[in-house]
């Protein structure tokens, strides 16, 4: 299993949580699927936020952040239960990676719908495609015989950190009706970062393969 470096994996609370899940027979593949549920909740929350009154907007933006963090927590614990807990399965890599693509798409398309209009929805779909291509560039490098590198500046953890910051700022800006602009310009930053990430990963793979 290819694993990215995650500092929180060494945290005591993460170890206790993974040990509890392992002891209660929770399968890592189930945890991976739960990450999609959290992402869906976050996507729905942000998607409807801009259509509500200010207090409910704030609540939905904050709820979307909870969805993102829940998704990331599942992403952390599924690998820990699989590897440290000794519950790795033959199909684990499929469950480890594919639900991430769904989660990214849900959250980014939901953000586009929150922006509204054809331009906002299109931007959300383009961001989702770009996020998927960052993962494709990494996996393609691995399939070609190069190292799978989790390079940024817009790897998964960076995308989720940016989205969380966008939703927090949107919750604050909702009092002055600034949430649409915050999500719009934040999505463009995310898209630009994804393009840079794709190029960096492909260039790194190209150089490694040519030097072999």
C-alpha positions in Angstrom: 0.0 0.0 0.0 1.3 3.4 -1.0 1.0 5.8 1.9 1.5 9.5 2.2 3.4 11.0 5.1 0.8 12.1 7.7 2.1 13.6 11.0 -1.1 12.9 12.8 -0.6 9.2 12.3 1.9 9.3 15.1 -0.5 11.1 17.5 -1.6 9.2 20.6 -5.3 9.9 19.9 -5.0 8.4 16.4 -3.4 5.3 17.7 -6.1 4.8 20.4 -8.9 5.4 17.8 -7.3 2.9 15.4 -6.8 0.3 18.2 -10.4 0.7 19.2 -11.7 0.2 15.7 -9.5 -2.8 15.2 -10.6 -4.3 18.5 -14.2 -4.0 17.5 -13.7 -5.7 14.2 -14.3 -2.6 12.0 -12.9 -3.2 8.5 -10.6 -0.6 6.9 -12.7 -0.8 3.7 -15.8 0.3 5.6 -13.9 3.3 7.0 -12.9 4.2 3.5 -16.5 4.2 2.4 -17.5 6.2 5.4 -15.3 9.0 4.1 -17.6 9.4 1.1 -20.6 9.8 3.4 -18.8 12.6 5.3 -17.8 14.2 2.0 -21.4 14.0 0.7 -22.7 15.6 3.9 -20.1 18.4 3.4 -21.0 18.9 -0.2 -24.8 19.1 0.4 -24.2 21.6 3.3 -22.1 23.9 1.2 -24.3 23.5 -1.8 -27.4 24.8 -0.1 -25.6 27.3 2.2 -25.8 30.3 -0.1 -29.5 29.8 -0.6 -30.4 30.2 3.1 -30.6 33.1 5.5 -27.4 34.3 7.2 -27.6 32.2 10.5 -28.3 29.0 8.5 -25.6 29.9 5.9 -23.0 30.1 8.7 -24.3 26.8 10.2 -24.1 25.0 6.8 -20.6 26.3 6.1 -19.4 25.1 9.5 -21.1 21.8 9.0 -19.3 21.5 5.6 -16.0 21.9 7.5 -17.0 19.1 9.8 -17.7 17.0 6.7 -14.2 17.7 5.4 -12.5 16.8 8.7 -14.6 13.7 9.0 -13.5 12.6 5.6 -9.8 13.2 6.5 -10.2 11.4 9.7 -11.6 8.3 7.9 -8.7 8.6 5.4 -6.3 8.5 8.3 -7.9 5.7 10.3 -8.5 3.3 7.4 -4.8 3.0 6.7 -3.9 2.7 10.3 -6.4 -0.1 10.9 -5.2 -1.8 7.7 -1.5 -1.6 8.4 -0.9 -1.1 12.1 -4.0 -3.1 12.9 -3.1 -6.0 10.6 -6.4 -5.9 8.7 -5.0 -5.2 5.2 -7.0 -6.9 2.4 -6.2 -7.7 -1.2 -8.7 -5.1 -2.3 -7.6 -2.5 0.2 -5.8 -0.3 -2.4 -9.0 0.0 -4.4 -10.9 1.2 -1.3 -8.0 3.4 -0.2 -7.9 5.4 -3.4 -11.2 5.4 -5.3 -13.4 6.8 -2.6 -11.0 9.7 -2.4 -11.8 10.6 -6.0 -15.5 10.5 -5.2 -15.0 12.6 -2.1 -13.0 15.3 -3.9 -15.5 15.5 -6.7 -18.5 15.8 -4.3 -16.9 18.6 -2.3 -15.6 20.6 -5.2 -18.8 20.3 -7.3 -20.8 21.2 -4.2 -18.6 24.3 -3.9 -19.3 25.2 -7.5 -23.0 24.9 -6.9 -22.7 27.2 -3.9 -21.1 29.8 -6.1 -24.1 29.5 -8.4 -24.7 30.2 -12.0 -23.3 28.4 -15.0 -19.8 29.8 -14.4 -19.8 28.6 -10.8 -21.0 25.1 -11.5 -18.6 24.8 -14.4 -15.7 26.0 -12.2 -16.7 23.4 -9.6 -16.6 20.6 -12.2 -13.3 21.8 -13.6 -11.8 21.8 -10.1 -13.1 18.3 -9.6 -11.5 17.2 -12.8 -8.2 18.9 -11.9 -8.2 17.2 -8.5 -8.7 13.9 -10.1 -5.9 14.5 -12.5 -3.5 15.2 -9.7 -4.2 11.6 -8.4 -4.0 10.2 -12.0 -0.6 11.8 -12.5 0.7 10.1 -9.3 -0.8 6.7 -10.1 0.4 7.0 -13.8 3.9 7.6 -12.5 3.7 4.5 -10.4 2.3 2.3 -13.2 5.2 3.5 -15.5 7.7 2.4 -12.9 8.5 5.7 -11.2 8.0 6.6 -7.6 4.4 7.7 -6.6 5.1 11.2 -5.2 2.5 13.1 -3.1 3.9 16.4 -4.3 2.0 19.7 -3.8 1.2 22.5 -3.7 -2.4 21.1 -4.0 -2.3 17.5 -2.9 -5.3 16.1 -1.1 -4.5 17.5 2.4 -3.7 20.9 0.8 -7.0 20.9 -1.1 -9.0 20.1 2.0 -7.1 22.7 4.1 -7.9 25.3 1.5 -11.6 24.3 1.3 -11.9 24.4 5.0 -10.4 27.9 5.1 -12.7 29.0 2.3 -15.8 27.7 4.1 -14.7 29.4 7.4 -14.1 32.7 5.6 -17.4 32.3 3.8 -19.2 31.8 7.1 -17.7 35.0 8.4 -18.3 36.9 5.2 -21.9 35.8 5.0 -22.8 38.7 7.3 -21.7 41.0 4.4 -22.8 38.8 1.5 -19.2 38.1 0.6 -19.5 34.3 0.6 -19.9 33.9 -3.2 -16.8 35.9 -4.0 -14.8 34.0 -1.4 -15.8 30.7 -2.8 -15.2 31.8 -6.4 -11.7 33.2 -6.0 -10.8 30.4 -3.6 -11.8 27.9 -6.2 -9.6 29.6 -8.8 -6.6 29.4 -6.4 -7.4 25.7 -5.9 -7.5 25.1 -9.6 -4.3 26.9 -10.3 -2.6 24.9 -7.5 -3.9 21.6 -9.0 -2.4 22.5 -12.4 1.0 23.2 -10.8 0.7 19.9 -8.8 0.0 17.9 -12.0 2.9 19.4 -13.8 5.3 18.9 -10.9 4.3 15.2 -10.5 4.6 14.5 -14.2 7.9 16.3 -14.5 9.3 14.4 -11.5 8.2 11.1 -13.0 9.6 12.0 -16.4 13.0 12.8 -14.9 13.1 9.7 -12.8 12.2 7.4 -15.7 14.7 9.0 -18.1 17.5 8.6 -15.6 16.9 4.9 -15.2 
